[in-house]
Amino acid sequence: MVMRLGRCLPLSRDGAASVYELPAHHLVTHAFLTGMTGSGKTGLLFVLVEEALREGVPVVLVDVKGDLTNLLLAFDLDDREAFRPWIDRGAPQFKGIPEDDIIATLAAARDHGLSRAGLDADDVRRFRERTHVRILTPGTTAGEPVHLFSSLEHRSALWDTDEEVARDSLATAVSLVLRLVGRDGDPARSREHVLLSLLAERRLRDGRSAELSELVREVIDPPIETVGAMELDAFISKRDRNALAAALNALLASPSFASWRTGAALDVKQWLAPREDGRTPAVIVSVAHLDEDERREVLGLVLDELYAYVRSLSGTSALRALIAIDEVYGMLPPHPANPATKRPIVSLMKQARAFGVGVVLATQNPMDVDYRALSNAGLWFVGCLQTDADRERVIEGLCSSDQGPSDRASRKELSDTVKRLGRRWFVVRNAHDRNAGSALLQPRHTIAWMRGPLTRAELKRVAAERDVE
């Protein structure tokens, strides 16, 4: 399988342009994309995702900003009217221009871009027909809601096959529950977390579910007498247990909490299972509507489940699935910060390659990323960066990674090149292709129209139009 990402030039800019072809299995060693706002970073991520889907590789996309739902806007080339509902009539560039002229301009630009990439109407139609896009929206019914507490309330088979991963998923679910009731969700410091985890694990080990309603009853009247070396009442008083039970009960009774406990199971294996109609799954987990704290905890749960899925697979060197996160800001910060998202991302970067699962991380904030985790990335795509600090941080990580400066380009040459990059140009370094060294890449036009973030109402409409399940 070969992905055609766009056109490339030697780093020196001497020589003719050629098509940049990336063997799909190179992505099993993961990729890191960075570039300032407007650099074309999200467009490059889209191209990687589209090429994977065209090759029949299922994809899970974590959508933090709301842009990745544009994957639904892969209009047929002969359907120009499809643009009409999505035009931003308030945009300055469209002021005073008739709507039909706007549509003609947008359609012509897309036609020209795809034609330059060697893609025609048949390619776009095949992409639509062979791809099944599913939008999961935890905490809202704008897309398909997700039962975020599946690992808590529905017993997983992981308790029989991989207890360590099952316990990690349980801990993250308990942390989210506690934070939703305003309690400390730290597994190492919170007495409430320890108590709920002990009660839930006891039930799950016995083959039972650990529904919140059952846990509320057991918090009031615990079936255990000790916690560690301490008597239960000495560890957490009856008064504090009753207060916790009351808070959990209020959460259960809240109508807004119902959307967190209904919908699709948090089951990545089912998300990516081969479909009977032969279409390739593209699952977008959209969390743009959540606040920062909710987003971090929800993604901690999702990423734990992704890691559990990876651990359930057999080994292979082929690319069997792709995980893409557009804006990893705050999820993988340098030491000592340790949000719920960091551990599963680090684990995926270290271990997923052995199971044929590639991870693509993208950010416009390279200073906020733990570069030790990125040492496992075999592909780097570096776009225009605004500050000297950003450029030097990325070049340092690039040149100190395992792949090394195979093209013998100095740090200064790389830094100067990155500084001069225009929009939609990237320095690419591929650890699998040491002879080629670094190159300049201009990604091809995306098959999907990059319209920008969709509102909840728009997401419902486009999902209905595409018959997204």
C-alpha positions in Angstrom: 0.0 0.0 0.0 1.4 3.4 -1.0 0.0 6.7 0.1 0.4 9.7 -2.3 0.6 12.7 -0.1 1.4 15.5 -2.6 4.4 16.9 -4.4 7.9 17.2 -2.9 11.2 18.9 -3.6 14.7 18.2 -2.2 15.4 20.3 0.9 17.9 22.3 -1.2 15.0 23.1 -3.6 17.3 22.0 -6.5 15.7 19.6 -8.8 12.3 18.9 -10.2 9.2 18.2 -8.1 8.0 14.7 -7.8 5.1 12.8 -6.1 5.7 12.1 -2.5 4.9 8.4 -1.9 4.7 7.0 1.6 4.4 3.2 2.1 1.5 2.8 4.5 3.4 0.5 6.8 5.8 3.4 7.6 3.0 4.9 9.7 3.2 2.0 12.2 6.2 3.9 13.8 3.9 6.9 14.2 4.0 10.5 12.9 4.2 14.0 14.4 2.8 17.0 12.7 3.4 20.6 13.8 2.9 24.0 12.4 1.4 27.4 13.4 -2.2 28.3 12.7 -2.8 28.6 9.0 0.2 26.4 8.1 -2.0 23.7 6.6 -1.4 21.2 9.4 -5.0 20.0 9.6 -5.1 19.7 5.8 -2.0 17.4 5.9 -3.6 15.3 8.6 -6.7 15.0 6.4 -4.6 13.8 3.5 -3.0 11.1 5.7 -6.4 10.0 6.9 -8.0 10.0 3.5 -5.1 8.0 2.0 -5.4 5.5 4.8 -9.1 5.1 4.2 -8.6 4.8 0.4 -6.3 1.9 1.2 -8.9 0.2 3.4 -7.2 1.1 6.8 -9.8 2.0 9.5 -9.2 5.2 11.4 -10.1 6.7 14.7 -9.9 10.5 14.8 -9.9 12.5 18.0 -11.4 15.9 17.1 -10.6 18.6 19.6 -11.4 21.7 17.5 -14.3 20.5 15.4 -12.5 20.5 12.1 -12.3 16.8 11.5 -16.1 16.4 11.1 -15.4 18.0 7.7 -14.7 14.4 6.6 -18.4 14.3 6.0 -18.2 17.0 3.4 -16.7 14.8 0.6 -19.1 16.0 -2.0 -19.2 14.4 -5.4 -17.4 16.7 -8.0 -20.6 17.0 -10.1 -22.7 18.1 -7.1 -21.9 21.8 -6.8 -25.2 22.5 -5.0 -23.8 20.5 -2.0 -21.8 23.6 -1.2 -24.8 25.9 -0.8 -25.9 25.0 2.8 -22.3 25.3 4.1 -21.3 28.7 2.7 -20.2 31.2 5.4 -22.1 34.2 4.0 -20.6 36.5 6.6 -17.0 35.8 5.6 -15.3 39.0 4.4 -14.1 37.4 1.2 -17.7 36.7 0.2 -19.1 40.1 1.0 -21.2 41.4 -1.9 -20.6 38.4 -4.1 -23.7 36.5 -5.4 -24.2 33.1 -3.9 -24.0 31.3 -7.2 -20.6 32.9 -7.9 -19.3 31.8 -4.5 -20.3 28.2 -5.2 -18.7 28.3 -8.6 -15.5 29.6 -7.2 -15.4 27.0 -4.4 -16.2 24.2 -6.7 -13.6 25.3 -9.3 -10.9 25.6 -6.7 -11.6 22.0 -5.4 -11.8 20.6 -9.0 -8.5 22.2 -9.8 -6.8 21.1 -6.6 -7.9 17.5 -7.0 -7.0 17.4 -10.7 -3.5 18.5 -9.8 -3.3 15.6 -7.4 -4.4 13.2 -10.1 -7.8 12.6 -8.5 -11.0 12.7 -10.6 -14.8 12.4 -10.0 -14.5 8.6 -9.9 -11.9 8.7 -7.2 -14.1 11.0 -5.0 -17.1 8.8 -5.6 -15.3 5.7 -4.7 -14.0 7.4 -1.5 -17.6 8.2 -0.5 -18.9 4.8 -1.3 -16.1 2.9 0.4 -15.9 4.9 3.6 -18.3 4.8 6.5 -18.0 7.9 8.7 -19.3 7.7 12.2 -19.4 10.8 14.5 -19.3 10.0 18.2 -20.1 13.0 20.5 -19.7 12.1 24.2 -22.0 14.2 26.4 -24.4 15.3 23.6 -26.7 13.9 21.0 -25.4 16.2 18.3 -23.8 13.1 16.8 -24.0 9.6 18.3 -23.7 9.7 22.1 -21.3 7.4 23.9 -21.7 5.5 27.1 -18.6 6.8 28.7 -18.9 4.5 31.7 -18.9 1.2 29.8 -15.7 0.1 31.5 -17.4 0.7 34.9 -21.0 -0.3 34.4 -20.5 -3.1 31.8 -18.0 -5.8 32.7 -15.3 -6.1 30.1 -13.6 -9.3 29.0 -10.3 -7.6 29.8 -10.8 -8.6 33.4 -10.2 -12.1 32.2 -7.4 -11.4 29.6 -5.6 -8.2 30.6 -6.3 -7.1 34.1 -3.8 -4.3 34.1 -5.4 -2.5 31.2 -8.9 -3.2 32.6 -7.9 -1.6 35.9 -6.5 1.5 34.1 -9.8 1.9 32.3 -11.7 1.6 35.5 -9.5 4.1 37.3 -10.0 6.7 34.5 -13.8 6.1 34.6 -13.9 6.6 38.4 -11.8 9.8 38.0 -14.4 11.2 35.6 -17.3 10.4 37.9 -15.6 12.0 40.8 -14.8 15.2 38.9 -18.3 15.4 37.7 -19.4 15.7 41.4 -16.7 18.1 42.3 -14.4 15.7 44.1 -10.7 14.9 43.8 -10.3 12.4 41.0 -6.6 11.6 41.5 -6.2 7.8 41.9 -3.2 8.2 44.2 -4.5 10.8 46.6 -8.3 10.7 46.6 -9.9 8.5 49.4 -13.1 8.6 47.4 -11.3 7.2 44.3 -9.8 4.4 46.3 -13.1 3.4 47.9 -15.1 3.5 44.6 -12.3 1.6 42.8 -12.2 -1.1 45.4 -16.0 -1.5 45.4 -16.2 -1.5 41.6 -13.3 -3.9 41.1 -14.7 -6.3 43.6 -18.0 -6.5 41.7 -16.3 -6.7 38.3 -13.9 -9.5 39.4 -17.0 -11.5 40.6 -18.5 -11.2 37.1 -21.0 -8.5 37.9 -21.5 -5.0 36.6 -20.6 -2.0 38.7 -23.5 0.3 37.9 -23.4 3.6 39.7 -26.7 2.9 41.4 -25.2 -0.2 43.0 -22.0 1.6 44.0 -24.1 4.3 45.7 -25.7 1.6 47.9 -22.3 0.0 48.7 -20.8 3.4 49.6 -23.5 3.8 52.2 -23.2 0.1 53.4 -19.8 -1.2 52.3 -19.3 -4.9 51.9 -15.7 -4.5 53.1 -14.2 -3.8 56.5 -10.7 -2.6 55.8 -8.9 -0.5 53.2 -5.3 -1.5 53.0 -4.1 -1.8 56.6 -6.7 0.5 58.0 -10.2 0.0 59.3 -12.8 1.3 56.8 -14.1 4.0 59.2 -10.6 5.2 59.9 -9.8 5.5 56.2 -13.0 7.3 55.3 -15.7 8.1 57.9 -19.3 7.2 57.6 -20.2 10.8 57.4 -17.9 11.3 54.4 -19.2 8.2 52.7 -22.8 9.4 53.1 -21.9 12.7 51.6 -20.2 11.0 48.6 -23.2 8.7 48.2 -25.5 11.8 48.2 -23.4 13.5 45.6 -23.3 10.5 43.3 -27.1 10.0 43.7 -27.7 13.7 42.7 -25.5 13.1 39.6 -27.5 10.0 38.7 -30.7 11.9 39.0 -29.5 14.8 36.9 -31.2 14.8 33.4 -28.0 16.2 31.8 -26.0 13.2 33.1 -28.2 10.8 31.1 -26.4 11.6 27.8 -23.1 10.4 29.4 -24.6 6.9 30.1 -26.4 6.2 26.9 -25.5 5.5 23.3 -22.6 3.5 21.7 -20.5 1.4 24.0 -16.9 2.6 24.5 -15.7 -0.4 22.5 -13.0 0.4 20.0 -12.9 -3.2 18.7 -16.5 -2.9 17.7 -15.9 0.6 16.2 -13.2 -0.7 13.9 -14.7 -4.1 13.1 -15.0 -4.9 9.3 -18.4 -3.9 8.1 -20.8 -6.2 6.2 -21.1 -3.7 3.4 -17.3 -3.6 2.9 -17.0 0.1 3.8 -13.9 1.1 5.8 -14.8 2.6 9.2 -13.8 6.2 10.0 -14.8 7.0 13.6 -14.5 10.6 14.7 -14.7 11.2 18.5 -15.7 14.8 18.7 -15.1 16.6 22.0 -15.0 20.2 20.8 -18.2 20.9 22.7 -16.8 19.9 26.1 -14.9 22.2 28.5 -11.2 21.7 29.1 -11.5 19.5 32.2 -14.3 17.4 30.8 -12.4 17.0 27.5 -9.2 15.8 29.3 -11.1 13.2 31.4 -13.2 12.0 28.5 -10.2 11.6 26.2 -8.4 9.8 29.0 -11.1 7.2 28.9 -11.2 7.0 25.1 -7.4 6.7 24.9 -7.4 4.0 27.6 -9.9 2.0 25.5 -7.7 2.5 22.3 -4.7 1.2 24.2 -6.8 -1.8 25.4 -7.8 -2.5 21.8 -4.2 -2.4 20.7 -3.2 -4.8 23.4 -5.9 -7.3 22.2 -4.4 -7.6 18.7 -1.9 -10.0 17.3 1.5 -8.7 16.1 2.0 -7.5 12.6 4.3 -5.2 10.6 1.4 -4.0 8.3 -0.7 -1.0 9.1 -4.0 -2.4 10.3 -5.5 0.8 11.9 -4.6 4.5 12.4 -5.3 6.8 15.4 -5.1 10.5 14.6 -5.3 13.3 17.2 -5.7 16.9 15.8 -4.3 19.1 18.5 -2.5 17.2 21.2 -2.0 20.4 23.2 -2.5 19.7 26.9 -2.6 15.9 26.4 1.1 15.1 26.3 2.8 17.8 28.3 6.4 17.6 29.5 7.3 16.2 33.0 6.0 16.6 35.7 2.5 17.3 34.3 0.5 14.1 34.1 -3.1 14.5 32.8 -5.3 11.4 32.2 -4.4 11.5 28.5 -0.6 11.3 28.9 -0.1 7.7 30.1 -2.2 6.0 27.3 -0.6 8.2 24.6 2.9 7.3 25.8 1.9 3.6 25.9 0.5 3.8 22.4 3.7 5.5 21.1 5.8 2.8 22.7 3.8 -0.3 21.9 1.3 0.1 19.2 3.8 -0.4 16.4 4.2 -4.0 17.2 0.5 -4.5 16.6 0.2 -2.6 13.3 -1.5 0.5 14.8 -0.1 3.9 13.8 -0.5 7.1 15.8 -0.5 10.5 14.3 -0.2 13.5 16.7 -0.7 17.1 15.5 -0.2 20.3 17.3 0.4 24.0 16.8 2.0 24.3 20.2 5.3 22.3 20.0 6.6 23.7 23.2 3.9 21.9 25.2 4.8 18.4 24.0 6.9 15.7 25.8 9.6 15.1 23.2 10.7 11.9 25.0 7.5 10.3 23.8 8.0 11.7 20.3 11.3 9.8 20.1 9.1 6.9 19.0 7.8 8.8 16.0 9.5 7.7 12.7 7.8 10.5 10.6 8.0 14.2 11.3 6.2 16.9 9.3 7.3 20.4 10.3 5.4 23.4 8.9 6.0 27.1 9.4 6.5 28.0 13.1 6.1 31.6 14.3 8.7 31.9 17.1 12.4 31.0 17.3 11.7 29.1 20.5 9.1 26.8 18.7 11.5 26.2 15.8 14.5 25.4 18.0 12.4 23.1 20.2 11.2 21.1 17.2 14.6 21.0 15.5 16.2 19.8 18.8 13.6 17.0 19.1 14.0 16.1 15.4 17.8 15.9 15.5 18.0 14.1 18.8 15.4 11.5 17.9 16.4 7.9 17.0 16.2 8.6 13.3 19.0 11.2 13.4 19.8 13.8 10.7 20.3 11.2 8.0 20.6 13.8 5.2 23.5 15.5 7.2 21.7 18.7 7.1 22.8 20.9 10.0 20.5 22.1 12.7 20.9 25.6 11.4 20.0 24.6 7.8 16.9 22.9 9.1 15.9 25.8 11.3 16.4 28.3 8.4 14.3 26.1 6.1 11.5 25.9 8.6 11.7 29.6 9.1 11.2 30.3 5.4 8.4 27.8 4.8 5.3 29.1 3.2 1.7 28.0 3.9 1.1 24.3 3.1 4.8 23.4 2.9 6.4 21.0 5.3 9.8 19.6 6.0 9.3 15.9 6.2 11.8 13.4 7.8 11.2 9.7 7.4 13.2 7.4 9.6 12.5 4.5 7.2 14.1 6.3 4.3 17.5 7.3 5.4 18.9 7.6 1.9 16.4 10.2 0.9 16.9 12.4 3.9 14.6 15.4 4.5 12.4 16.8 1.8 9.9 19.6 1.3 6.3 18.4 1.0 3.3 20.3 -0.3 0.2 18.1 0.6 -2.3 17.5 -2.1 -5.8 19.0 -2.0 -8.2 17.2 0.3 -11.0 15.1 -1.0 -13.3 16.5 1.7 -14.0 20.2 1.6 -12.2 21.9 4.5 -15.1 24.2 5.5 -14.2 24.7 9.2 -15.8 23.6 12.5 -19.4 22.4 12.4 -21.9 23.5 15.0 -24.0 20.9 16.8 -27.0 21.7 14.6 -24.9 21.5 11.4 -23.4 18.2 12.6 -26.9 16.8 13.0 -27.9 17.9 9.6 -24.9 16.5 7.7 -25.0 13.3 9.7 -28.6 12.8 8.6 -27.8 13.7 5.0 -24.9 11.1 4.9 -27.0 8.6 6.9 -24.3 8.3 9.5 -25.1 5.6 12.0 
